[in-house]
């Protein structure tokens, strides 16, 4: 079988059971394997370390399937891993019902590169690395057996596929094609999800709990929901009794769904204002016209895709948070998020602190927010933590 031999001293991360092997750590590949094929990973002195999937086009040249020499990589192996991940989601946290959740969270569920999200009767998958791409047919067959569902749809059109040398691909993998819009329930609220064209697999499932939290703080508030997408935070603010919600997003299609969500949930459209455009510009305009809010949500897209972009991302986070601080009334609340994995909670807090300082506002952190239970982070894979949020009160 093909083997990947590490340079001397480069086995440390594997000893900590980190699942990634970078090409720079490899001294040679024996018996050249094809993309996605299983390879043995050995240290410089030949000691067996792990078994993984080879990805010749990626900087991450292999991802570990197992650290157990007895474990074969086969359809049965994937069935066990999938069943484990799915079982862990059963029940979920106590409280409100949900019909959509993440079933498989890639590396953190010991299935590197595989995302499976459930939206009611349909599953949506992303195969984001050469290994899961190689086992795609088996994974789909096992999923169909393990989760009774009407259909499975593929959204392998994420940018990271390019890094693996894989083309974008979307379409039906199993069963019925999903309807154009799938209705899901998130606690008391209902949403329509476009799994074909929506962002990611159609919806930001990772913000579920943080959206619900907004309802508790929204009574009577004038709310600004920036980077609204299809309106999740704004909708929960209305359900919590907000007086007025202004939603801002650059996507006209997302705002159209937002408009429908207001009606679907029996909420009063006269309390909602939707603005299509650039949030930076629109917030600046609010500042210039002296408009004020009691509660502001900032949930921007990833500003830092790579280490090189980290400095620029800092300016982005600081600018938008600075504008938000200027728009808040005394006593007002800012729900501010970053979904850039490269920006740690500590760094993010610093960006937000700098923004408050430059806005001339004094503020305190009243809550720290993160990912819900269906988006776990494996302890051996700290990169699995990407979403972080702060609730700040201006005094
Ligand atoms: N809060 C949302 C998810 C937001 S995702 C939810 O809970 O569902 C980030 C959103 O920012 C996307 O909808 C994207 O269309 C929007 N966006 C990206 N750049 C933007 C910009 N410069 N101005 C306004 N919106 C932007």
Boltz pocket constraint, residues with backbone or C-beta under 6 A from the ligand:
constraints:
  - pocket:
      binder: B
      contacts: [[A, 203], [A, 204], [A, 207], [A, 211], [A, 226], [A, 227], [A, 228], [A, 229], [A, 230], [A, 231], [A, 232], [A, 233], [A, 248], [A, 249], [A, 250], [A, 251], [A, 254], [A, 277], [A, 278], [A, 279], [A, 280], [A, 299], [A, 300], [A, 301]]
      max_distance: 6.0
